[in-house]
Amino acid sequence: MEDYDLSRGQCTETLGWDSEVTISVSGNYRTITSNGIPDHLVGLFGNKAGALNPNAIRPQQATYHITTQPSKKGTLTWLFDPSSGPRYSFGMMLNGVEMDPEAAEPWPHTRPINFNNVNWAWNLDAMSVNLGLDCNNAHVQPTGKYHYHGSPMLYLEQLNASCGKNDAGWLCSGWISGLL
């Protein structure tokens, strides 16, 4: 397959914004508010020579409400709608950066994507196609949103070194994600 790509860009860039994230609990919900800026080095993004993709990282204004009372369901919750693709955010890391293991890359994989003629049941794996991922398995959407598609390596190294625990983030189902 010609699109198969496991390469990752180097993470050498420091961003010009501070990471801002607050996590609070009220009633049955955990609220996470974040500007989506990671607190670790990232790849080179933006309309620059050598950039991993043309989209520059920009602060976001994101608020997530996640249940504190997760429960097992008797049925599967599908991440994709067969007619429109990804349904919702998958999870949020404790540093305020979204975890989005799926990609909005339907079949057939063409550039630009013709959304009137795609099959969302055959979605490309974000970790094996050239999406311009950095060493954190992350990249940037056209909106400027930096997000992880796989294990965020520098974040996990930093988390383990700073607090020595395995809690890395919250899934939108309310379950804790321990990626270490």
C-alpha positions as CSV (number, residue, x, y, z in Angstrom):
1,M,0.0,0.0,0.0
2,E,1.6,3.3,-1.1
3,D,0.1,5.3,1.8
4,Y,1.6,3.1,4.5
5,D,3.9,5.2,6.6
6,L,5.3,4.6,10.1
7,S,7.7,7.6,10.1
8,R,7.4,10.3,12.8
9,G,8.8,13.8,12.8
10,Q,11.3,15.0,15.4
11,C,10.0,17.0,18.4
12,T,12.3,20.0,18.7
13,E,9.8,22.9,18.9
14,T,8.8,24.9,21.9
15,L,5.5,26.7,21.6
16,G,5.0,30.3,22.4
17,W,2.0,29.6,24.7
18,D,1.7,28.0,28.1
19,S,-0.4,24.9,28.5
20,E,-3.6,25.9,30.4
21,V,-5.8,23.1,31.8
22,T,-8.2,22.9,34.7
23,I,-10.0,19.8,35.9
24,S,-12.9,20.0,38.3
25,V,-15.6,17.7,39.6
26,S,-19.2,18.8,40.3
27,G,-21.9,16.2,40.9
28,N,-21.6,13.4,38.4
29,Y,-19.4,15.2,35.9
30,R,-15.7,16.0,35.6
31,T,-15.2,19.2,33.6
32,I,-11.9,19.7,31.7
33,T,-11.2,23.1,30.2
34,S,-8.1,23.5,28.1
35,N,-6.4,25.6,25.5
36,G,-5.1,22.4,23.9
37,I,-1.4,23.5,24.1
38,P,0.8,20.6,25.2
39,D,3.5,21.1,27.9
40,H,6.2,19.3,26.0
41,L,8.2,19.6,22.8
42,V,6.3,19.2,19.5
43,G,7.1,18.7,15.8
44,L,7.5,21.5,13.3
45,F,4.0,22.5,12.1
46,G,2.7,25.4,10.0
47,N,3.4,26.9,6.6
48,K,7.2,26.6,7.0
49,A,10.0,24.7,5.2
50,G,10.3,21.2,6.7
51,A,6.9,21.3,8.4
52,L,5.2,18.0,9.1
53,N,1.9,19.5,7.9
54,P,0.8,23.0,6.9
55,N,-1.4,23.6,9.9
56,A,0.1,25.7,12.7
57,I,-0.7,24.9,16.3
58,R,-3.0,27.6,17.9
59,P,-4.6,27.8,21.3
60,Q,-8.1,26.4,21.5
61,Q,-11.1,27.0,23.8
62,A,-12.3,23.5,24.7
63,T,-14.5,22.3,27.5
64,Y,-15.3,18.6,28.0
65,H,-17.9,17.1,30.4
66,I,-17.1,13.5,31.3
67,T,-19.1,11.4,33.7
68,T,-17.6,10.4,37.1
69,Q,-20.0,7.4,37.1
70,P,-18.9,5.3,34.2
71,S,-20.9,2.1,33.6
72,K,-20.5,-0.8,31.3
73,K,-23.1,-0.9,28.5
74,G,-24.6,-4.0,27.0
75,T,-23.9,-2.8,23.5
76,L,-20.9,-1.4,21.6
77,T,-20.6,2.4,21.1
78,W,-19.4,3.0,17.6
79,L,-16.9,5.7,17.0
80,F,-18.1,6.3,13.5
81,D,-21.4,7.1,11.8
82,P,-21.4,5.2,8.5
83,S,-22.6,8.3,6.6
84,S,-20.5,11.1,8.3
85,G,-17.5,9.7,10.0
86,P,-16.1,10.3,13.5
87,R,-18.9,11.0,16.1
88,Y,-17.2,12.4,19.1
89,S,-13.9,13.0,21.0
90,F,-12.4,9.8,22.4
91,G,-10.7,11.2,25.5
92,M,-8.6,13.9,27.1
93,M,-5.2,13.6,28.5
94,L,-4.4,15.2,31.9
95,N,-2.3,17.9,30.0
96,G,-5.5,19.1,28.2
97,V,-4.6,17.6,24.8
98,E,-7.3,15.5,23.1
99,M,-6.7,11.8,22.4
100,D,-8.2,10.9,19.0
101,P,-7.1,7.5,17.9
102,E,-9.2,7.5,14.8
103,A,-8.6,9.7,11.7
104,A,-11.1,11.4,9.4
105,E,-9.6,9.5,6.5
106,P,-12.3,7.5,4.7
107,W,-11.9,5.2,1.7
108,P,-11.1,6.0,-1.0
109,H,-8.1,8.0,0.3
110,T,-7.8,10.9,-2.1
111,R,-6.6,14.5,-1.8
112,P,-8.7,16.4,-1.5
113,I,-11.3,14.1,0.1
114,N,-14.5,14.0,-1.8
115,F,-16.9,13.7,1.1
116,N,-19.8,13.0,-1.3
117,N,-18.2,9.7,-2.4
118,V,-16.6,8.0,0.6
119,N,-17.1,4.8,2.6
120,W,-16.6,5.6,6.4
121,A,-16.7,1.8,7.2
122,W,-13.3,1.7,5.6
123,N,-11.3,4.4,7.5
124,L,-7.5,4.5,7.3
125,D,-5.6,3.9,10.5
126,A,-4.1,7.2,11.7
127,M,-0.9,5.5,12.9
128,S,0.0,3.9,9.5
129,V,-0.8,6.6,7.0
130,N,1.2,9.8,6.4
131,L,-0.7,12.4,8.4
132,G,2.4,14.4,9.3
133,L,2.7,12.9,12.9
134,D,5.4,14.1,15.2
135,C,7.3,11.9,17.8
136,N,4.2,12.2,20.1
137,N,2.1,10.5,17.4
138,A,0.2,13.8,17.1
139,H,-0.5,16.4,14.4
140,V,-2.5,19.5,13.8
141,Q,-6.0,20.0,12.3
142,P,-6.7,22.9,10.0
143,T,-8.3,24.6,13.0
144,G,-4.9,24.6,14.8
145,K,-5.9,21.9,17.2
146,Y,-2.9,19.7,18.2
147,H,-4.1,16.2,19.1
148,Y,-2.7,12.7,19.7
149,H,-3.5,9.7,17.5
150,G,-1.3,7.3,19.5
151,S,0.9,7.1,22.6
152,P,2.1,10.6,23.3
153,M,5.7,9.7,24.0
154,L,7.1,12.9,25.5
155,Y,4.0,13.5,27.6
156,L,4.1,10.0,29.0
157,E,7.8,10.3,29.8
158,Q,7.2,13.6,31.5
159,L,4.2,12.3,33.5
160,N,6.1,9.2,34.7
161,A,9.1,11.3,35.7
162,S,7.1,14.0,37.5
163,C,4.5,12.0,39.4
164,G,5.4,8.3,39.1
165,K,1.8,7.2,38.6
166,N,0.0,5.6,35.7
167,D,-3.0,7.8,35.3
168,A,-2.7,9.6,31.9
169,G,-6.1,10.9,31.1
170,W,-9.9,10.4,31.0
171,L,-11.8,8.6,28.3
172,C,-15.1,10.2,27.3
173,S,-16.9,7.2,28.8
174,G,-15.5,8.3,32.2
175,W,-13.0,5.5,32.6
176,I,-9.4,6.4,33.4
177,S,-6.8,5.8,30.8
178,G,-3.5,4.3,32.0
179,L,-1.3,4.2,29.0
180,L,2.0,3.4,30.8
